Amino acid sequence: MTENSSSDSIAEDFARDIWCLFGLPVDNLTMASTKVLLRNRRREANGLVLATINVNWVVQSFGDPIFRDAILNSDLVSLDGRPLLWLAKLLGYPMTELVPGSTLIQELQQDKKTGSPLSLFLFGGDEGAAQQAFEQVNNNQGGLRAIGALNPGFGSVEEMSSDAVIASINQAEPDILLVALGARKGTRWIEHNRHRLNARVISHLGATINFLAGTVKRAPLWVRKVGMEWAWRILQEPKLFSRYASDGLTILRFMAGRFFLWRQYLAWQKRFRHVVINDYVGVLEVGGQMTLSLGRNLKGAKDSAIRRIFSDYVCSGKDLVLDFEQTEFADGSFMGLLLLLVKHQQRNGRKLEFVNVHGQLASLFKLFCVREAVH
């Protein structure tokens, strides 16, 4: 057992239906299952950090390792953007629907027959928006009950993390802490304070406070389903045009540069579909370092032994080396498990090294941006 995480929580993390997209971990979630999970969290003592990633978050993660780490350290990561869902399907991933944060909160608010409402604390947002959202939520009398609203104003993450700020949130003991400080600052604030907060669920959901307040209107459902919510947002907030255009061009350039790698991945995936999974060969321990020799065909299936192996070796609290000398193929789910391994080794202050990454596997590491997560 490590200092920062219990063995149970580590095993639970490695049991996630996780996949790698642009070097970020993404959970295979549905809206229904996510709502159930959030309701069940009110019985848990520890807070769960939920990240909902869209194209802008992916683009920011390319050039900001701290921002990337904040997503990596989240307990759940959902897709919040139809382009990302389309790309996941192009990779053969099992995702079938989006779980946007704003829609999630909206549906929780509309659920009026699920017992007592979930309590909600609103932190951040535009001037006056949090208080307005507070009033609108409680006037609705739905599945959410606002119990606090605080706009910390402008300042650094540290200035927004004073004992008084944290105490005001903790005294309310919210089921959901909704943060809206801008993606980078908001995720850093959550990372800086997550272990000081007693909220059951913590998530940065950007414009959701404005949606709750009614100062910005959500796109109609049909607009969202055809992937045109970005156009609707631009009509309401023209200042978003430059950001959306820049993000879109960045993703297109990224995909163009990896088009042939994507085609190769699909071909290799088909070729290895019926090859016996051989994910683990052996381990060599020398001092405080353990070297795991991995097999030819690596897949992160739900019943894969590699999940338990990674969990056990993280709990050992030792430096880890993964030797891919015999590896020819690894799928997107295995790459997701590698990201979890990176997270826990970094969280515990232990080293993680990949050796003998060559041939097809080197191409896959490039396609999935796995090495960028290790620093």
C-alpha positions as CSV (number, residue, x, y, z in Angstrom):
1,M,0.0,0.0,0.0
2,T,1.3,3.4,-0.9
3,E,1.2,6.6,1.1
4,N,-1.2,8.4,-1.2
5,S,-3.6,5.7,-2.2
6,S,-5.1,2.6,-0.7
7,S,-4.8,-0.8,-2.5
8,D,-8.5,-0.9,-2.9
9,S,-8.8,2.4,-4.6
10,I,-5.9,1.5,-6.9
11,A,-7.5,-1.8,-7.9
12,E,-10.7,0.1,-8.5
13,D,-8.9,2.5,-10.8
14,F,-7.4,-0.2,-12.9
15,A,-10.8,-1.9,-13.2
16,R,-12.1,1.1,-15.2
17,D,-13.2,0.6,-18.8
18,I,-10.5,3.0,-19.9
19,W,-9.2,3.9,-23.4
20,C,-6.4,6.2,-24.7
21,L,-7.3,9.1,-26.9
22,F,-4.7,11.8,-27.8
23,G,-2.6,10.7,-24.8
24,L,-5.5,11.1,-22.4
25,P,-7.5,8.5,-20.5
26,V,-11.2,8.3,-21.5
27,D,-13.8,6.1,-19.7
28,N,-16.4,4.3,-21.7
29,L,-19.5,5.9,-20.0
30,T,-23.1,6.4,-20.7
31,M,-25.2,9.2,-19.4
32,A,-27.4,6.8,-17.4
33,S,-24.5,5.0,-15.7
34,T,-22.8,8.3,-14.9
35,K,-25.9,9.7,-13.2
36,V,-26.2,6.6,-11.1
37,L,-22.5,6.7,-10.2
38,L,-22.8,10.4,-9.1
39,R,-25.9,9.7,-7.0
40,N,-24.1,6.7,-5.3
41,R,-21.2,9.0,-4.4
42,R,-23.2,10.7,-1.7
43,R,-22.5,7.5,0.4
44,E,-18.7,7.8,-0.1
45,A,-16.3,9.7,2.1
46,N,-13.7,10.6,-0.6
47,G,-14.3,13.0,-3.4
48,L,-14.4,11.9,-7.0
49,V,-12.9,14.2,-9.6
50,L,-14.8,14.1,-12.9
51,A,-13.2,15.6,-16.1
52,T,-15.3,16.1,-19.2
53,I,-13.0,16.7,-22.1
54,N,-13.7,18.4,-25.4
55,V,-11.6,19.5,-28.3
56,N,-10.3,22.5,-26.5
57,W,-9.2,20.4,-23.6
58,V,-7.3,18.0,-25.9
59,V,-5.6,20.9,-27.7
60,Q,-4.5,22.5,-24.4
61,S,-3.2,19.2,-23.1
62,F,-0.8,19.1,-26.1
63,G,1.3,22.1,-24.9
64,D,0.6,22.1,-21.1
65,P,1.9,19.1,-19.2
66,I,0.4,20.4,-15.9
67,F,-3.0,20.5,-17.6
68,R,-2.5,17.1,-19.1
69,D,-1.6,15.7,-15.6
70,A,-4.8,17.2,-14.1
71,I,-6.9,15.2,-16.6
72,L,-4.7,12.1,-16.0
73,N,-5.3,12.4,-12.3
74,S,-9.1,12.6,-12.6
75,D,-11.0,9.6,-11.3
76,L,-13.4,9.6,-14.3
77,V,-13.0,11.2,-17.8
78,S,-15.9,11.5,-20.1
79,L,-16.2,12.7,-23.7
80,D,-17.8,16.1,-24.1
81,G,-17.7,16.8,-27.8
82,R,-19.0,14.9,-30.8
83,P,-15.7,15.2,-32.8
84,L,-14.0,13.2,-30.1
85,L,-16.7,10.6,-30.1
86,W,-16.3,10.3,-33.9
87,L,-12.6,9.9,-33.5
88,A,-13.0,7.3,-30.8
89,K,-15.3,5.3,-33.1
90,L,-12.7,5.5,-35.9
91,L,-10.3,3.8,-33.6
92,G,-12.8,1.0,-33.0
93,Y,-13.5,2.1,-29.4
94,P,-16.8,1.0,-27.8
95,M,-18.1,4.5,-26.8
96,T,-21.6,5.0,-27.9
97,E,-22.6,8.3,-26.5
98,L,-21.3,11.6,-25.0
99,V,-21.5,12.6,-21.4
100,P,-21.1,16.4,-21.5
101,G,-20.9,18.0,-18.1
102,S,-23.6,20.6,-18.9
103,T,-26.0,17.9,-20.1
104,L,-25.2,15.7,-17.1
105,I,-26.1,18.6,-14.7
106,Q,-29.2,19.4,-16.7
107,E,-30.5,15.8,-16.5
108,L,-29.7,15.5,-12.8
109,Q,-31.7,18.7,-12.3
110,Q,-34.6,17.3,-14.3
111,D,-34.7,14.1,-12.4
112,K,-37.4,14.7,-9.8
113,K,-38.3,11.1,-8.8
114,T,-34.9,9.9,-7.5
115,G,-35.2,10.5,-3.8
116,S,-33.7,13.5,-2.1
117,P,-32.0,16.0,-4.4
118,L,-28.2,16.1,-4.7
119,S,-26.7,19.2,-3.1
120,L,-24.8,21.5,-5.3
121,F,-22.1,24.2,-4.6
122,L,-21.3,26.7,-7.4
123,F,-17.8,28.0,-7.4
124,G,-16.7,30.6,-10.0
125,G,-18.4,31.7,-13.2
126,D,-19.0,35.2,-14.5
127,E,-19.8,38.0,-12.2
128,G,-23.2,37.3,-10.5
129,A,-23.8,34.1,-12.5
130,A,-23.2,31.7,-9.6
131,Q,-25.8,33.5,-7.4
132,Q,-28.2,33.6,-10.3
133,A,-27.7,29.9,-11.0
134,F,-28.2,29.2,-7.3
135,E,-31.6,30.9,-7.4
136,Q,-32.7,29.2,-10.7
137,V,-31.7,25.7,-9.4
138,N,-33.7,26.1,-6.2
139,N,-36.7,27.7,-8.0
140,N,-36.8,24.6,-10.3
141,Q,-37.1,22.2,-7.3
142,G,-35.8,19.3,-9.3
143,G,-33.1,16.7,-8.6
144,L,-30.5,19.3,-7.5
145,R,-30.5,21.6,-4.5
146,A,-28.1,24.5,-4.5
147,I,-26.5,25.0,-1.1
148,G,-23.8,27.5,-1.8
149,A,-22.4,29.9,-4.4
150,L,-19.1,31.7,-4.3
151,N,-17.2,33.8,-6.9
152,P,-13.6,34.1,-5.7
153,G,-12.9,36.9,-8.2
154,F,-9.6,37.2,-10.0
155,G,-6.3,35.9,-8.6
156,S,-3.9,33.0,-8.6
157,V,-4.8,29.5,-7.8
158,E,-3.2,30.0,-4.4
159,E,-5.1,33.1,-3.7
160,M,-8.3,31.3,-4.5
161,S,-7.3,28.4,-2.1
162,S,-7.3,30.3,1.2
163,D,-8.5,28.5,4.3
164,A,-11.6,30.7,4.3
165,V,-12.5,29.7,0.8
166,I,-12.1,26.0,1.5
167,A,-13.9,26.2,4.8
168,S,-16.9,27.9,3.1
169,I,-17.2,24.9,0.7
170,N,-16.5,22.2,3.4
171,Q,-19.1,23.7,5.8
172,A,-21.7,23.2,3.1
173,E,-20.6,19.5,2.5
174,P,-21.9,19.4,-1.1
175,D,-22.6,16.3,-3.1
176,I,-21.3,18.1,-6.2
177,L,-18.8,20.9,-6.3
178,L,-19.2,22.6,-9.7
179,V,-16.1,24.7,-10.5
180,A,-16.0,27.3,-13.3
181,L,-12.7,29.2,-13.4
182,G,-11.5,28.6,-17.0
183,A,-10.2,25.2,-18.0
184,R,-6.6,25.6,-17.0
185,K,-7.0,27.5,-13.8
186,G,-10.0,25.4,-12.8
187,T,-8.3,22.1,-13.2
188,R,-5.2,23.4,-11.4
189,W,-7.4,24.7,-8.5
190,I,-9.0,21.2,-8.2
191,E,-5.6,19.5,-8.2
192,H,-4.3,21.9,-5.6
193,N,-7.3,21.4,-3.3
194,R,-8.9,18.1,-4.0
195,H,-7.5,16.5,-0.8
196,R,-8.7,19.4,1.3
197,L,-12.3,19.3,0.0
198,N,-15.1,17.1,1.4
199,A,-17.4,17.4,-1.7
200,R,-18.4,13.9,-3.0
201,V,-17.9,14.9,-6.6
202,I,-15.7,17.7,-7.9
203,S,-15.8,18.8,-11.6
204,H,-14.8,21.8,-13.7
205,L,-17.8,22.3,-16.0
206,G,-17.0,25.7,-17.5
207,A,-20.1,27.3,-19.0
208,T,-22.6,25.1,-17.0
209,I,-23.0,27.9,-14.4
210,N,-24.1,30.2,-17.2
211,F,-26.5,27.6,-18.5
212,L,-28.0,27.1,-15.1
213,A,-28.3,30.9,-14.6
214,G,-30.0,31.3,-18.0
215,T,-27.5,33.9,-19.2
216,V,-26.4,31.5,-22.0
217,K,-28.9,29.1,-23.7
218,R,-28.1,25.5,-24.5
219,A,-28.4,24.5,-28.2
220,P,-31.5,22.5,-29.0
221,L,-31.1,18.7,-28.8
222,W,-31.2,18.2,-32.6
223,V,-28.3,20.8,-33.0
224,R,-26.3,18.8,-30.4
225,K,-27.0,15.5,-32.0
226,V,-25.6,16.6,-35.4
227,G,-22.5,18.0,-33.7
228,M,-23.2,21.7,-34.4
229,E,-23.4,23.0,-30.8
230,W,-20.2,24.9,-31.5
231,A,-22.0,27.0,-34.2
232,W,-24.8,27.7,-31.8
233,R,-22.4,28.8,-29.1
234,I,-20.6,31.1,-31.6
235,L,-23.9,32.8,-32.5
236,Q,-24.4,33.6,-28.8
237,E,-20.8,34.3,-28.0
238,P,-18.9,35.5,-31.1
239,K,-15.7,35.8,-29.2
240,L,-15.5,31.9,-29.2
241,F,-15.0,31.8,-33.0
242,S,-11.2,32.3,-32.9
243,R,-10.8,29.7,-30.2
244,Y,-13.0,27.1,-32.0
245,A,-11.2,27.8,-35.3
246,S,-7.8,27.4,-33.8
247,D,-8.7,24.2,-31.9
248,G,-10.3,22.7,-35.0
249,L,-7.2,23.4,-37.2
250,T,-4.9,22.0,-34.5
251,I,-6.8,18.7,-34.3
252,L,-7.0,18.4,-38.1
253,R,-3.2,18.9,-38.4
254,F,-2.7,16.4,-35.7
255,M,-4.9,13.8,-37.4
256,A,-3.4,14.4,-40.8
257,G,0.1,13.8,-39.4
258,R,-1.1,10.5,-38.0
259,F,-3.4,9.3,-40.8
260,F,-1.1,6.5,-41.9
261,L,-0.5,5.4,-38.3
262,W,-4.3,5.2,-37.8
263,R,-4.7,3.0,-40.9
264,Q,-1.8,0.8,-39.7
265,Y,-3.4,0.5,-36.3
266,L,-6.7,-0.7,-37.8
267,A,-4.9,-3.2,-39.9
268,W,-2.8,-4.5,-37.0
269,Q,-5.9,-4.6,-34.8
270,K,-7.6,-6.8,-37.3
271,R,-4.6,-9.1,-37.7
272,F,-4.2,-9.6,-33.9
273,R,-7.9,-9.9,-33.2
274,H,-7.7,-13.7,-33.0
275,V,-4.2,-13.9,-31.6
276,V,-4.1,-15.2,-28.0
277,I,-3.6,-12.4,-25.6
278,N,-0.1,-12.7,-24.1
279,D,0.3,-9.8,-21.8
280,Y,2.8,-10.9,-19.1
281,V,6.0,-12.9,-19.2
282,G,7.8,-12.3,-16.0
283,V,9.4,-9.9,-13.4
284,L,12.9,-9.2,-12.3
285,E,13.4,-7.3,-9.0
286,V,16.7,-5.6,-8.3
287,G,16.8,-3.4,-5.2
288,G,14.0,-0.9,-5.3
289,Q,13.3,-1.5,-9.0
290,M,11.0,-4.1,-10.7
291,T,11.3,-4.9,-14.4
292,L,8.1,-6.4,-16.0
293,S,8.6,-8.2,-19.2
294,L,5.5,-8.0,-21.3
295,G,4.2,-10.3,-24.0
296,R,3.5,-10.2,-27.7
297,N,-0.2,-9.2,-27.8
298,L,-1.3,-6.6,-25.2
299,K,-5.0,-5.8,-24.7
300,G,-6.8,-4.2,-21.8
301,A,-9.8,-6.5,-21.7
302,K,-11.9,-6.3,-18.6
303,D,-10.7,-9.8,-17.5
304,S,-7.1,-9.2,-18.5
305,A,-4.5,-10.3,-15.9
306,I,-2.4,-7.2,-16.6
307,R,-4.9,-5.0,-14.7
308,R,-4.3,-6.9,-11.5
309,I,-0.5,-7.0,-12.2
310,F,-0.3,-3.3,-12.7
311,S,-2.4,-2.7,-9.6
312,D,-0.2,-5.0,-7.5
313,Y,3.1,-3.5,-8.6
314,V,1.9,0.0,-8.0
315,C,1.0,-1.0,-4.5
316,S,4.5,-2.3,-4.1
317,G,5.8,1.3,-4.0
318,K,8.8,0.5,-6.2
319,D,10.2,2.0,-9.4
320,L,8.9,0.2,-12.5
321,V,10.4,-0.7,-15.8
322,L,8.3,-2.1,-18.6
323,D,10.2,-4.2,-21.1
324,F,8.5,-4.5,-24.5
325,E,11.1,-6.6,-26.2
326,Q,8.6,-9.3,-27.1
327,T,5.6,-6.9,-27.8
328,E,4.2,-6.6,-31.3
329,F,0.8,-5.1,-30.7
330,A,-1.0,-3.1,-28.0
331,D,-4.6,-1.8,-28.3
332,G,-6.1,1.5,-27.2
333,S,-7.4,0.0,-24.0
334,F,-4.0,-1.3,-22.9
335,M,-2.6,2.2,-23.7
336,G,-5.3,3.5,-21.4
337,L,-4.0,1.2,-18.6
338,L,-0.5,2.5,-19.3
339,L,-1.7,6.0,-18.6
340,L,-3.2,4.9,-15.3
341,L,0.2,3.4,-14.5
342,V,1.9,6.7,-15.3
343,K,-0.6,8.5,-13.0
344,H,0.0,6.3,-10.0
345,Q,3.7,6.1,-10.3
346,Q,3.9,9.9,-10.6
347,R,1.4,10.3,-7.7
348,N,3.6,8.1,-5.5
349,G,6.9,9.7,-6.5
350,R,8.2,6.5,-8.2
351,K,9.9,6.2,-11.5
352,L,8.4,4.5,-14.6
353,E,10.4,3.7,-17.7
354,F,9.5,2.0,-21.0
355,V,12.3,0.1,-22.7
356,N,12.7,-1.8,-26.0
357,V,9.8,0.1,-27.7
358,H,10.5,-0.5,-31.4
359,G,8.8,-1.4,-34.7
360,Q,5.0,-1.5,-34.7
361,L,4.9,-0.7,-31.0
362,A,6.9,2.5,-31.5
363,S,4.3,3.6,-34.1
364,L,1.5,2.9,-31.7
365,F,3.1,4.9,-28.9
366,K,3.3,7.8,-31.4
367,L,-0.3,7.4,-32.5
368,F,-1.6,7.3,-28.9
369,C,0.9,10.0,-27.6
370,V,1.7,7.8,-24.6
371,R,5.3,8.9,-24.1
372,E,4.2,12.5,-23.8
373,A,2.5,11.6,-20.5
374,V,5.7,10.4,-18.9
375,H,7.9,13.2,-17.5
